[in-house]
Amino acid sequence: MTTTYVSTATPAQAARTRIAQIDMLRGLVIVLMALDHVRDYFLGGPGMAGIGNLLDPTTTTPALYATRWITHLCAPTFVFLSGVSAYLQFANGKATSNLSRFLFTRGLWLILLEITVLSFGWSFGFPYAFFLQVIWAIGWCMLALAALVWLPRIAVLAIGAAITLGHNLLDPINAGELTGAARLLWTFLHDGGPLFIGEQPIGLFAYPVLPWIGIAALGYGFGAIFTAEAAKRDRTLLLIGLGFLVAFALLRLTMIYGDPAFPTGPEGVWRDWREQDSIGAAIMVFLDVQKYPPSLQFTLVTLGIVLTLWPLLARLPQPIASVLNTFGAVPFFFYVLHIYLIHALAIAVNAAAGNDPAGLFDYMINVFTAPEKLSGLGFALPWVYLAWIIVLALLYPLCRYWQGVKARRRDWWLSYL
């Protein structure tokens, strides 16, 4: 069966029609994202709250590795699609001034929500740490796109490609070797890491914004592909995805560029996939590319997989397509609710199991400064998957309702939610 709504060859007509696969793709990665966050709160042992590296072949298992790695697809897809969506609004006839204003105000709105509603949802305590991750990054990407949309699409594509291809050349500049405003700026732009006021850590730049702006600009630059006739669009995206994967494989095989050496093993030992003593360990290290910040190799392999899978979305069975479409049509609504729901469920289930859930309050502070408070919490991986399914089942009717509201009404403020 075919679920795409686009069947004409005219870009203007395509732009005016909602492309079902975009919502389905967004829904797919938001479902995977929920798994990652359920794992954060429910997995016991060294994987709890990201304590320990689930991608380290010396300490992980294939199931834990796969559970963690598959969620790498989420953030680059969200950010890339934010750029695509911005272009589709332009192609749909929105004036550049109006589009720029919308992107600017929505970007500020997302940043505000990240440092208030969402950071509190991660922590459940006061004062809470600012946890600045994907919504923060998308907010800054929208601010950047608010300026970039005044340029020709090809120019935006070139800027996105230059940032994505070239930002690893900046890796030798280390924020830890800088001081004052320069250190703060470079941590915010490129390196990521703790956010300080004086000597006091108050949060975490989990998603430094410069590489993500490059991915959003790529999405805007590729946006015209999504306005093409369905068969041509799917074929083009498949070829681009395969090209990305080939480029990743070549860079990874040679290790000449695109993924900085960073410690993945115990005591900061750098692992090279070519030096592993088993095929399984070599594969794990081969795929263990840097996400914080997203390296060129990380971007190539994740977007390569997503774009290669794109043509399959139209062939999903109707029940699965419908569920993904619902989640993907209201991604921000899902995002806010799922953080609070997962966190609350983790507290309730640990308490019911006889565990002391106190560590789940002031959660983000405990993750970084008192991980021992979380050591007795959590459950085995099968229970994580059960909790994930329960979370999705609870959220689906709420998302379905909100999808209906957004379909029936055209209030301006709905576009911010």
N, C-alpha and C positions, 0 to 999 in steps of 0.2 A: 504494500500500500504506500501511498505518497501523502505526507503531511504538510509539505510546503504549500504556501499560499501564493507563490509567485510562479506564473506560467507564461508571461509575456516576455518579449525580447526588448522592450522599451525601458531604458533605465528610469525615466521619469515615472512610468507606471509602477515599476518595481519598487521604487523608493516610497511610493505612497501606500504600499501594502505591507503589513507587518509580516516579516519573514519568520515562519514558525520555527525553523531550525535554530535561529538565534536564541529564542526563548528556551528551546529544548536543550541547547548546548549550555546555556546559562543554568538551566535547571539541573543538568547532569553534574556540573562542577559544584553547584551549591549543595547538592546531596553529598558529594565527596567531601566538601568542606565541613559539613555537619559531622561526618565520621571523624575527621581530624580533631574537631573540638570535643566530641564525645570522648575520644581517646585521651585528650588532655585531662579531663576531669574524672574519668572512670577507670583508666588502666592502672593497675597496681604495679608495684615494683619499680625498676629503674626507668620505665617509660612514663611514669606519672608526671604530668605537667612538663614534659619535655626534659626531665632530669635524665641524663644519659643520652647517648646517641643511638637511636633505633636503626640507623643506617651503617653502623660499625659492624663489619662481619665477624669480629671477634667476640661480640657480646649479644648480637641480635639473633633472631630466627627468621627464616624465610617469610613466615606469616606476618611477623611484626614489621619486617622490612617493607613488604608489599603494602601493608596498611598505611605506613608512613609515606612511602614514596609516591603512591598513586595520588595523594593529595597535593603533590607539587603542581599538578595541572590546574589547580583552582585559581590562584592569584593571577598568573599571567593571562589566563583566559578572561577573567573579570576585567582586568585593566585593558587588554586588547579590545574587548567588546565595547568598553566605554568609548574608545576612539571610533570604532565602527559606528556605534549609535549616534555619535556626534555628527559624523559625516552623513548618515542617512537623514538626519534632521535637515541638514543643509540641502541634500538632494531632494528632499520633500518640499522644498520651497521656503523654508524659514530664512528670513533675512539674516545676513551675517551679523548685523548689530544685535538682533534679538537672540540669535544663537550664542553670541559671545556673552551677552548679559546673563542668559540662562546658565551657561556653563560656569560663569564667575560666581553667581549667587548660589548655585547648587554645590559648587566646590567648597565655598565657605560654610555652607550648611553641614556638609558631611564632616568637615574638619571639626566644627563645633560639636557635633554629636559624638565624634570619636573621643574627644577629650572630656565629655560629660557622661551622657547616657551609656555609651558603650564601655568606656573605661571602668565605670562603676559596675556594670554588669559582669565584667571579668573578675572584679575584686570582691564585691559585696562587703565593703568596709570603708570607713573614713579614718584618716585621709587615704585616698586611693592613689595608686600609681597610674600615671598616664601610659596606657598601652597603645602605642601608635603604630598600627599595622595597615591592613589592606584598605579599610575605609578612609583612613588618613591619606594613604597613597593615592587613592582614586580622587579624593578631594583636591589634592595638589595637582594631579594630572588634569583635572577639569579647569583649574586656574590657568595652567599652562596652555591648554587647548583654547581657552577664551582669548588668548593672544594669537595663537597659531592659526585659528580659523580665518584670520584676515589674509593669510597667505594662500597661494595656489596649493591645491592638494598635493601636487608633485613635490613642492617645496617642503611641505609638512612631512611627506614620506621620506625625503632626503634627510631631514633633521632627525626623524625617528631612527632611520638606519644608521646615521652617524653616531648617535648616542648609544644605540644597542651594540653596534660593532666596535665602538671605540672606547667605551667607558672603562674597560679593563686596563687600558693604558694608564689610567689614573691610579691604579692599585698601589703603586709605590708611595703615594702620598698617604700617610697614616695619620688619622685624626689624633691618635695618642701621642704623637710627637709635636702636635700643635698646642697652642695655648689660647685662652680667652675666647673671643668671638670667632676666631678662625677655626678653633677646635669645634665649637658648637655648629658652625656653618657646615664644616666638612662632614661631621657626624650626621647632620640633617640631610645633606645632599647625597653622600656617597657611601660612607662607611657603616652607618648605623651604630647602635650601641646605647649606653645609658645616657639619660638626660639629667643634667645636674643643675642645681641652683647653688652656687658656691661649691662646697664640697659635698653637698647633700644630694644623693640620687633621688629623683622624683618621678622617673618614668623611663621608658625605653623607646628609642627610635628603631622599632623592629623592621620597618620598611623605609630605608633611605630613598628619597623621592626621585633623584636624577635618573637611575636606570628605568624606573617605572614610567616616567614621563616619556622616555624613548619608546617603550612598548605601546603606550597609548597613542603616540604620534604614528607609529607603524599601523595601528588599527585604523586611524583616520585616513592614512595614506592608502591603505588597502580597501577602504570603504567602497570605492567604485566597483570593485569586483562583486560586491553583494547586491548591486543593482542590476546585474546582468541576468539574462534568461537562465532558468534554473540549471539546466544541463551544463551550460558553459561555465556558470559560477562554480558548480560542484567540481567540474573537471579542473578548473584553474586552481581552486583551493587545494585539491588533492595534489596537484603537481607542486605547488608551493610547499605544502606540508612535507612531501617526500624530499624536496630539495633541502629543506631545513634539516631533516633527519640525516641526509647524506653529509651535509656540512658539519653537523654535530659529530657524526662518526669519524670523519676525517680529522677534525680538531682533536677529538678524544684519543684517537689512535696515535697521533703524533705528540699530543700534549704540548704543542708549541705556543698556544695562545687560547685565551677565552675562558679560563677557569683558574683562578689563582690558587697556589698551594696554601691550603689551610688545614689546621690540625683536625683529624677526625678520630684518631685513636686515643688510647689512654696516655696521659701525660703529654698531650700535644704532639703525638707522633704523626707525621704526615704519611698518608698511605697512597701508594702508587699502584694502579690496577695491574701494571706489568710485573709487579714484584710479589704477587699473592701466591700462596702455595696450593690453591685449589681453584677450579674453574668457577665454582659458586662464589667464592670470595672475590675473584677477579671481576665477575659480572657486577656484584654489589658495589665494588669500588668504582668500576667503570661508569656506573649510572649515578654515583654519588656526587652530583654537581652542586655548586654553591648557590643557595637561594638568598642568603642574607649578606650582601645585596645580590640580586639575581645576576649571575654571570652570563656572558654571551652563550656559553654552552648550555646552561640551564634554560635560557630562553629558546634556543634552537630545538632542544629535545622536547620541551613541554609544548610549545606552540606547534612544533612539527607533528607530534602525536595528535593534538586536537584538530588541526587542519586536515590531517590524513583521515581522521574518523568522521569528518563533517558529512561526506556523502552518505554515510550509513544512517544518519539521523532520520532521513526521510523514509527509511525502510524499517523503522522500529514498529513493533506491534502497537495498535492504537491505545490500549490501556497504559502501556509504559510511556508512550509519546504524550498522552494527555496529562499524566502525573508530572512529567518533566516540564511540560509547557506551563502548567499551573505554578510550579515552584519558580520557574525562570521568568514568569511574567511579573512577579512581585518580589524580586531578589532582596531589596533593602528591608521590606517588611519581614521576610523570612529571617534575614540576618539578625535584626534586633531581637526578635522573639526567640530565636534558637539559642542565643547566648544566655539569656535569662532562664529559659526552660532547662537547658542542660545543666547549668550551675545549680539551680534549685533541685533538680532531680538527683544530682550527685550528692548533695547534702542529705536529702531525704533517704536515699537508698543506703548510703553509708551508715546513717543513724539506725536504720532498720536492721542492718547487718551487725550492729553492735560496735561499729567503729566510731571513734570520736571525730565528728566532722568539724571541729573548731578550726582546723587548718584551712578549711575551704572558705572561711571568712578572712578578709584581707589576703585573698588568694595570691594575687600577683606579687605582693610584697614577700609572702612566704616562699614563693617559687625561687626568688633570687636571693633572699637573705636568710630564710629559715626553712630550707627544704626538709629538715627533720620532722617538721610538723605535719608533713604530708606522707611520711614514710609508711605509716600503718594503714593508709587508705587505699581504696581501689580494688579492682577485681581482675580476673583473668580475661584474656582477649575474647573468648566467645561471649562473655557477658557484655563486653564493650559493643559487640555487634548487635546483641539483643537490645541494648539501650538505644543504639542508633536507630534501629527499626521502630522502636516505640516513639522516639522523638519525631521521626518523620510522620508516623501515623497521627500523632497529636497535632502536628503543624499543618497537615494537609487540608483539613476542613477550614481552618482559619485562613490559609492562603487562598483556597478556592473562593471563599467569601470575598476576600479583599480583591481578588482578580475580577470578580463580578462587579464590585463597586467601581473599580477603575475603568471597566469596559462600558458601564452605563453612564458614567458622569465625566464631565470635562472640566471640573474645577481646577484652577491654575495650581493650587497647592498640592494636588495629587501627584503632579510630576516631580515633587520633591520627596515623595515617599515611595 
